[in-house]
Amino acid sequence: MMQHIAGASPGLCLLWFVLGWLPGIAAPPPLQPAQPAEQGQVRVVVVGAGIAGLTAAQSLAARGYAVTVLEAADRIGGRIFTDRSLGVPVDLGASWIHMPVGNPLTALADRANLTRFETNPRDQAAFYADGTPITDAELNPHDDYFEDIYARVLARAGTIAQDISVQQALTEATVADGLTADEQWFFDNLAAFSIKGEIAEELPKCGLKALGELNEYAGEDVLFPEGYDQLITPMHANLDIRLGRRVCIIDSRGEELVVATQTESYPCDAVLVTVSLGVLQSGAIRFVPELPAAKVGAMARLGMGVLNKVALHFDPSAPWPFEQQNIVFFSEQGGTELAFLNLWDITGHKMLLTFTYADQARALEFQSDAAIVARLMTQLRAAYGEALPDPAGSVVTRWAGDLNTFGAYSYAKVAGGSAARRTLAEPIENKVFFAGEATSARDPSTVHGAYLSGLREADRIAAVKAPFAARRPDTPRDTPAPAKTQRPQEQ
């Protein structure tokens, strides 16, 4: 089970702010040195060690800035999370490089000589909820109809003046066709798999215009059989990364900024915030002064979708009746469909990776691991027979309840989209900067969007702050320390 990260809750952080760091009440937490800190070197604190934060930190450090990365979790990577507890790498967060031809992540993977596996969404076995197979002859006409409607809806996304929900657009596109109940059922399930599964949110909540604003590359999606975390391994070499540091306050009132955890404070000249949209929306980080109204409004026009995974790892001697790469179960009613990825050909291990999303994924987070696995096995046995044994091991994610994310990735609500994301990305007085997939206007909800946002903000910081600057004579200077990754127990 993917546990919540131990540490101070957002509520405790805010309570500490109210009671423990107000003039005349109590002293601020002890100062911690930023690494390195040569005379006149501009200090940048990066909040978050996901790919956006690592990319920016690496770029800034290479240009001569003194960079310290503060990460709330006890690991590096953020929503890139490769778990190896089952004896095989399993990506519990990001999985694919989507459309790798022209995608900037492909160059990174090539440079590191990483093995990739091209997945095939058309290699699929489909079933009704009771386990009865859905034949290609039965499914294909409905699939063709859905693809035609979805193409028309996407074309409309770029033309409407006033935004509507994706669900409204689909309803308006099909209403004149007078679908039968059976046709509507197929259409709703296909929309759930194809759209809701990508956005990770219920379609009435999602804005249509945002779908027409997305960047497009080419090629079939690829996985990393040995784990997505290989991509970021080169990024954190020689960086000063401090794990278990949950940032509670960013105070930018003075010439010198202060970034504070519950027990430490870090003076700096600029701060780059790369936490998820969910963390920003939660209020876990107190900004002083408060965030501008425009930025708060932009955050309100975006939402945090949820996509959870369940890895089912079977004994090597277990029977393996799964021939297709993808296994999907259509639901009796919307919201309960299930998708499985067969990892046998990809990793050489008898493993299924289950995908749940939106409201169903949220609901499952309140169930025990055992109950979730039992439900999945009941569904699989309905299609493949009672002889299918229980898995030898399993891992369940709960991204919505994770204090470091509060969800999987962002989506645009009705009247959200690229304008809201650009506003979210705007710096505050060239002191507080923002990166992460939610700030990407053209590549949101993706690893490459987060990566590009890190490069964008490193360039933006460099454009307004030279790596070395004259300092006031009375400004204390920390003693340089060797670069390292500090873990919570090293405080």
Number of C-alpha atoms within 10 A of each C-alpha: 13 13 11 14 15 12 17 19 14 19 14 14 23 19 13 17 18 11 10 17 15 12 8 7 10 10 10 16 15 12 15 14 18 23 24 23 18 15 15 15 20 22 29 28 26 27 29 31 27 25 31 33 35 30 23 28 32 21 20 23 20 11 14 15 24 27 30 26 26 27 28 25 23 16 16 23 24 23 23 21 20 20 19 13 12 16 10 17 18 25 24 25 21 19 21 20 24 20 15 19 16 12 17 16 19 20 13 14 18 12 10 14 11 16 14 20 15 15 16 13 13 9 11 17 18 20 20 17 20 16 18 13 14 16 11 12 8 10 13 12 12 18 16 11 14 20 16 11 18 19 11 14 21 19 14 16 22 14 11 11 8 10 19 19 20 27 18 14 22 21 13 12 15 15 9 8 8 9 12 8 9 9 13 14 18 18 20 19 21 20 20 26 20 14 16 22 23 15 24 27 27 20 22 16 17 29 25 31 29 26 22 17 17 15 11 12 13 11 13 16 18 19 19 23 20 18 23 27 21 17 21 19 13 13 17 21 14 13 21 23 27 26 23 23 26 28 26 27 22 23 19 22 12 8 10 14 23 23 24 27 23 21 16 18 21 21 20 22 20 24 28 25 25 30 27 26 24 25 19 17 16 15 14 22 23 20 17 13 10 11 12 10 9 13 19 16 15 20 22 14 19 27 21 26 29 27 28 24 21 23 26 24 21 21 14 12 7 14 12 14 9 14 13 17 20 21 21 21 25 25 19 13 11 13 20 18 22 21 20 24 20 22 20 16 14 19 16 11 16 21 28 23 21 20 18 23 29 26 16 19 24 20 11 18 17 11 10 12 18 10 11 15 21 14 11 15 18 17 19 21 15 16 17 16 13 11 9 17 14 16 18 13 15 20 20 23 22 24 27 23 16 17 22 22 20 21 26 26 29 24 28 30 26 20 20 23 29 25 15 25 23 16 18 25 24 17 19 13 8 15 20 21 21 25 33 32 30 34 29 27 22 19 21 26 23 18 25 23 25 25 24 22 29 31 20 19 28 24 15 14 22 15 10 10 17 13 18 16 11 9 13 8 7 6 9 10 15 15 12 14 12 10 16 14 20 18 16 15 7 9 12
